[in-house]
């Protein structure tokens, strides 16, 4: 009887032990994931050294090419196919980063765009974007995921995969890999212990000081670069791994949101939304009617009294561009918060058409002012950038009007056109082209 009770107790304990999950679950991975987890350690170090080059722009450009090649090799080995959209974003990334070695008209702005585009491109090629692995209305959240969320939330995936690759091997005392693993594990502990012991004994402190002097400043600078590079490698690998395995991507929530037509945000009554739209549109109509004499004078090349060409162009151009961006945010808010979806609300469709048309009218006046300024003083790089930005705004609001009649991927096409226009400004020799355009100064 005692033996049966003992056996029963032992069986229950064994069953309990089997059901207990490990503190850190094993990450899904194949051999290529583990190999590239190690490669990304080196990639991070190379990145930091490239960014530390005397010619920063050339270093960033060179690393961008290396990064693209590394990720594409990984995708090839993982048998993840390339699609038209992936090729598009690959060309955009290379188009922004390659010319950076030679010249740039954006300075810091192009550096920022390279990092943002590289993060977004990584999710695009690994099919880690929120909506069916494609550019969609979730583009801002996708950008946040690629640049911040996935790198941080998957930061420890790299080291965990490296540990998993070691743990799968036989624990042989003569295995050099186990020795190397022990050395790596001991480094953080030694960094804590040695300074404390140095404070406790003068002889040990002198010994440590002698060792540090023998290593020299260059060695410590190299070690510092390696540590920062390893951290960067972990962040980059976190984005790659998170995109491939949909780790912390949240794709299911987006699908559920789409199926429910975004009801969670549709809390504003239709009447309130339409009233808001009518009030905003009425203000624009009043502004246009009061400023007709000055607002449209640029169409006819007439400069208002008490204005110079520079003052007249600058006073209206930038303000009207800001108004266009605000109107875009108003349209997003109106269509996202109204209780009735746009396709089922004729009033909302009509208001979208009115606000979109008024915005195009205001953008046309901004273009006329800029054109008048260019005719008077000629093309410059900044005026060229302003003109391209204005063209993009025109395209966006033309798409807004088309969207009211036909279901088109509005955000997707807007992002694509913006990416192409920005890339063209990076690829084309804008300074040389601007210099070739003749102009006749006004007297």
C-alpha positions in Angstrom: 0.0 0.0 0.0 2.8 2.3 0.9 4.6 1.5 -2.3 1.5 2.4 -4.3 1.1 5.7 -2.5 4.8 6.5 -3.0 4.6 5.7 -6.7 1.4 7.8 -7.1 3.2 10.8 -5.4 6.3 10.4 -7.6 4.1 10.2 -10.7 2.3 13.4 -9.8 5.6 15.2 -9.1 7.0 14.0 -12.5 3.8 15.1 -14.2 4.1 18.5 -12.5 7.7 18.9 -13.6 6.7 18.0 -17.2 4.0 20.7 -17.2 6.2 23.4 -15.8 7.5 25.6 -18.7 11.1 26.9 -18.8 11.6 30.4 -17.6 12.9 31.4 -21.0 11.2 29.6 -23.8 13.2 28.4 -26.8 12.9 30.6 -29.8 11.9 29.2 -33.1 14.9 29.1 -35.4 16.7 27.1 -38.0 20.5 26.9 -38.6 20.5 30.1 -40.8 18.9 32.1 -38.0 21.7 31.0 -35.6 24.4 31.6 -38.2 23.2 35.1 -39.0 22.8 35.9 -35.3 26.6 35.6 -35.1 27.1 37.4 -38.4 25.1 40.4 -37.1 27.6 40.7 -34.2 30.2 41.5 -36.8 27.7 43.6 -38.8 27.1 45.8 -35.9 30.8 46.4 -35.3 31.3 47.1 -39.0 28.4 49.6 -38.8 29.8 51.5 -35.9 33.3 51.7 -37.6 31.7 52.8 -40.9 29.8 55.6 -39.1 33.0 56.6 -37.3 34.9 57.1 -40.6 36.3 60.6 -41.3 34.0 60.7 -44.3 30.7 59.9 -42.5 28.5 60.0 -45.6 30.7 57.5 -47.5 30.8 55.2 -44.5 27.0 55.2 -44.2 26.6 54.6 -47.9 29.1 51.7 -47.9 27.4 50.1 -44.9 24.0 50.5 -46.5 25.1 48.4 -49.4 26.6 45.8 -47.1 23.4 45.7 -45.1 21.2 45.2 -48.2 23.5 42.4 -49.4 23.5 40.7 -46.0 19.7 40.7 -45.6 19.1 39.6 -49.2 21.5 36.6 -48.7 19.6 35.7 -45.6 16.3 35.9 -47.4 17.7 33.7 -50.2 18.9 31.1 -47.7 15.5 31.2 -45.9 13.8 30.8 -49.3 11.7 33.9 -48.8 10.7 35.1 -52.3 11.3 38.6 -53.6 8.1 40.4 -54.9 7.6 43.6 -56.9 7.1 45.7 -53.8 10.2 44.3 -52.1 12.3 45.2 -55.2 10.7 48.6 -55.2 11.8 49.4 -51.6 15.2 47.9 -52.3 15.7 50.3 -55.2 14.4 53.2 -53.0 16.9 52.4 -50.2 19.8 52.1 -52.6 18.7 55.2 -54.5 18.8 57.2 -51.3 22.0 55.8 -49.8 24.4 55.2 -52.8 24.5 58.9 -54.0 25.2 60.0 -50.4 28.9 59.0 -50.9 29.3 61.8 -53.5 26.9 64.6 -52.7 23.7 65.5 -50.9 21.2 68.4 -50.9 19.5 67.4 -47.7 22.4 67.1 -45.2 21.1 65.6 -42.0 17.7 64.9 -43.6 19.1 62.3 -45.9 20.9 60.5 -43.1 17.6 60.3 -41.2 15.8 59.0 -44.2 18.4 56.3 -44.8 17.8 54.9 -41.3 14.1 55.1 -41.6 14.0 53.6 -45.0 16.4 50.8 -44.0 14.2 49.9 -41.0 11.0 50.0 -43.1 12.7 48.0 -46.0 13.7 45.3 -43.5 10.1 44.7 -42.5 9.0 44.9 -46.2 11.4 42.3 -47.4 10.8 40.0 -44.4 7.0 40.3 -44.9 6.8 41.8 -41.4 4.6 44.7 -42.3 1.3 44.9 -40.4 -1.2 44.4 -43.3 -0.4 41.3 -45.5 3.3 42.2 -45.6 2.5 45.3 -47.8 2.6 49.0 -47.5 -0.8 50.1 -46.3 -2.6 52.6 -44.2 -0.6 51.3 -41.2 2.6 52.8 -42.7 3.3 55.1 -39.7 2.9 52.2 -37.3 5.0 50.0 -39.5 7.7 52.7 -39.5 7.5 52.8 -35.7 7.8 49.0 -35.5 10.8 48.9 -37.8 12.7 51.8 -36.2 11.8 51.4 -32.5 9.5 48.7 -31.4 10.9 45.5 -32.9 14.6 46.4 -32.4 13.9 47.0 -28.7 11.4 44.2 -28.0 13.5 41.6 -29.8 16.8 43.0 -28.5 17.8 39.7 -26.7 16.8 37.4 -29.5 20.3 37.4 -31.0 22.1 36.4 -27.8 19.4 33.8 -27.0 19.8 32.2 -30.4 23.6 32.1 -29.9 23.1 30.4 -26.5 20.7 28.0 -28.1 23.2 27.1 -30.8 25.7 26.3 -28.0 23.3 24.4 -25.9 22.4 22.1 -28.7 26.0 20.8 -28.8 27.4 18.1 -26.5 28.8 19.5 -23.4 32.3 18.3 -23.8 34.9 19.8 -21.5 37.4 19.8 -24.4 35.0 21.7 -26.7 36.6 25.1 -27.4 33.1 26.5 -27.9 32.2 25.9 -24.3 35.5 27.6 -23.3 34.6 30.6 -25.4 31.1 30.7 -24.0 32.5 30.7 -20.5 34.8 33.6 -21.3 31.9 35.6 -22.8 29.8 35.0 -19.7 32.6 35.9 -17.4 33.2 39.4 -18.9 30.2 41.2 -17.3 31.1 39.7 -13.9 34.7 40.7 -14.2 33.7 44.3 -15.1 31.9 44.5 -11.8 34.3 42.6 -9.6 37.7 44.1 -10.7 36.8 47.8 -9.9 35.6 46.8 -6.4 38.8 44.7 -5.7 40.9 47.6 -7.0 39.4 49.8 -4.3 40.1 47.2 -1.7 43.8 46.6 -2.2 46.6 49.0 -3.4 48.7 46.2 -4.9 45.8 44.9 -7.0 45.0 48.4 -8.1 48.6 48.9 -9.3 48.4 45.6 -11.1 45.2 46.6 -12.9 46.6 50.0 -13.8 49.7 48.4 -15.3 47.6 46.0 -17.4 45.5 49.0 -18.6 48.6 51.0 -19.5 50.0 48.0 -21.3 46.9 47.5 -23.4 47.0 51.2 -24.4 44.2 53.7 -25.3 43.8 52.3 -28.8 42.9 48.8 -27.4 40.3 50.3 -25.1 38.9 52.4 -27.9 38.6 49.3 -30.0 36.9 47.4 -27.2 34.5 50.3 -26.8 33.6 50.3 -30.5 33.1 46.5 -30.3 30.6 46.9 -27.4 28.6 49.6 -29.1 28.8 47.6 -32.4 27.4 44.5 -30.6 24.5 46.5 -29.2 23.8 47.9 -32.7 24.0 44.4 -34.1 21.4 43.2 -31.6 19.0 46.0 -32.5 19.4 45.2 -36.3 18.9 41.5 -35.8 15.9 42.1 -33.6 14.2 43.9 -36.6 15.1 41.1 -39.0 14.1 38.2 -36.7 10.9 40.0 -35.6 9.9 40.6 -39.2 10.5 37.0 -40.3 8.8 35.3 -37.3 6.1 38.1 -36.7 7.4 38.5 -33.2 5.7 41.5 -31.6 4.3 42.6 -35.0 0.6 42.5 -34.0 -0.7 41.5 -37.4 -3.8 39.8 -35.9 -4.9 43.0 -34.2 -4.8 44.9 -37.5 -6.8 42.2 -39.3 -9.4 42.3 -36.5 -9.5 46.1 -36.7 -10.0 45.9 -40.5 -12.8 43.4 -40.2 -14.6 45.5 -37.6 -14.2 48.6 -39.9 -12.3 50.4 -37.1 -15.4 50.6 -34.8 -13.2 51.2 -31.8 -12.4 54.8 -33.1 -15.9 55.5 -34.6 -17.4 57.3 -31.6 -18.2 60.8 -33.1 -21.7 61.3 -34.4 -22.0 61.9 -38.2 -23.7 65.3 -37.6 -20.8 66.6 -35.5 -18.2 65.4 -38.1 -20.1 67.0 -41.0 -20.5 70.2 -39.0 -16.8 70.3 -38.4 -16.1 69.8 -42.1 -18.5 72.5 -43.1 -17.0 75.0 -40.6 -13.5 74.4 -41.8 -14.5 74.7 -45.4 -16.5 77.9 -44.8 -13.4 79.5 -43.3 -11.4 78.6 -46.4 -14.2 80.0 -48.6 -14.2 83.2 -46.6 -10.4 83.5 -46.7 -10.4 83.0 -50.5 -13.1 85.5 -51.1 -11.5 88.2 -49.0 -8.0 87.6 -50.4 -9.1 87.2 -54.0 -7.3 90.3 -55.2 -4.0 89.3 -53.6 -4.4 85.5 -53.5 -4.6 85.1 -57.3 -2.6 88.0 -58.4 0.4 85.7 -58.9 -1.5 83.9 -61.6 -1.2 87.1 -63.7 2.3 88.0 -62.6 1.0 91.0 -60.6 3.0 91.9 -57.5 0.9 93.5 -54.8 1.9 96.9 -53.5 4.3 97.2 -50.6 5.6 93.6 -51.3 8.8 92.3 -52.7 8.9 89.1 -54.7 10.6 87.4 -51.9 8.1 88.6 -49.2 5.1 87.8 -51.3 6.2 84.2 -52.1 7.4 83.4 -48.6 4.3 84.9 -46.9 1.9 82.6 -48.6 3.8 79.6 -49.8 4.8 77.9 -46.5 1.6 78.8 -44.7 -0.5 77.2 -47.5 1.6 74.1 -47.5 1.1 73.8 -43.7 -2.7 74.2 -44.3 -2.6 71.4 -46.9 -0.9 69.1 -44.3 -3.5 70.1 -41.7 -6.3 69.4 -44.1 -4.9 65.9 -44.7 -4.9 65.2 -41.0 -8.5 66.6 -40.8 -9.6 64.2 -43.5 -8.0 61.3 -41.7 -9.7 62.2 -38.4 -13.1 62.9 -40.0 -13.1 59.6 -41.9 -11.7 57.6 -39.0 -13.9 58.9 -36.2 -17.3 59.2 -37.9 -19.7 56.6 -36.8 -20.8 55.8 -40.3 -18.0 54.6 -42.6 -17.2 56.9 -45.5 -18.5 54.5 -48.2 -21.9 54.5 -46.5 -22.1 58.2 -45.9 -22.9 60.5 -48.9 -22.5 63.6 -46.7 -19.0 62.6 -45.7 -18.0 61.8 -49.3 -19.3 65.3 -50.3 -17.4 67.0 -47.6 -14.2 65.1 -48.5 -14.7 66.3 -52.1 -15.2 70.0 -51.0 -12.3 70.0 -48.6 -10.0 68.3 -51.1 -11.0 70.7 -53.9 -10.4 73.8 -51.7 -7.0 72.4 -50.7 -6.1 72.0 -54.3 -7.1 75.5 -55.0 -5.0 76.8 -52.1 -2.0 74.7 -53.3 -2.5 76.2 -56.8 -2.1 79.7 -55.4 1.0 78.5 -53.5 2.4 77.1 -56.7 1.7 80.4 -58.6 3.6 82.4 -55.9 6.5 80.0 -56.0 6.5 80.2 -59.8 6.5 84.0 -59.7 9.4 84.0 -57.3 11.4 81.5 -59.5 10.7 83.6 -62.6 12.0 86.7 -60.8 15.1 85.2 -59.1 15.7 81.9 -60.8 16.0 78.3 -59.6 17.9 77.3 -56.5 18.2 73.9 -54.8 15.8 75.0 -52.0 13.2 76.2 -54.5 13.5 73.0 -56.4 12.9 71.0 -53.2 9.9 73.2 -52.4 8.5 72.6 -55.9 8.9 68.9 -55.6 7.2 68.9 -52.2 4.3 70.9 -53.7 4.0 68.4 -56.6 3.7 65.6 -54.0 0.9 67.5 -52.1 -0.9 68.0 -55.4 -0.7 64.2 -56.2 -1.9 63.3 -52.7 -5.0 65.5 -52.9 -5.8 64.4 -56.4 -5.8 60.9 -55.1 -8.1 62.0 -52.2 -10.6 63.2 -54.8 -10.3 60.0 -56.8 -10.7 58.0 -53.6 -14.2 59.3 -53.2 -15.4 57.8 -56.5 -13.2 54.6 -56.6 -11.6 52.4 -53.9 -7.9 52.9 -54.4 -5.0 52.2 -52.0 -4.7 55.9 -51.2 -2.0 55.8 -48.5 0.0 53.2 -50.4 0.1 55.2 -53.6 0.9 58.4 -51.6 3.8 56.8 -49.9 5.1 55.3 -53.1 5.0 58.7 -55.0 6.7 60.4 -52.0 9.4 57.8 -51.9 10.0 58.1 -55.7 10.2 61.9 -55.6 12.6 62.0 -52.7 14.8 59.4 -54.3 14.9 61.3 -57.5 16.1 64.4 -55.6 18.9 62.2 -54.1 19.9 60.5 -57.4 19.7 63.4 -59.9 22.4 66.1 -59.9 20.0 68.8 -58.7 22.7 71.5 -58.3 24.0 71.0 -61.8 20.5 70.9 -63.3 19.5 74.1 -61.5 22.6 75.8 -62.8 21.7 75.0 -66.4 18.2 76.7 -66.2 18.5 80.2 -67.5 16.6 83.1 -66.0 16.3 86.9 -66.5 16.4 88.9 -63.3 13.6 91.4 -62.8 14.6 95.0 -62.7 
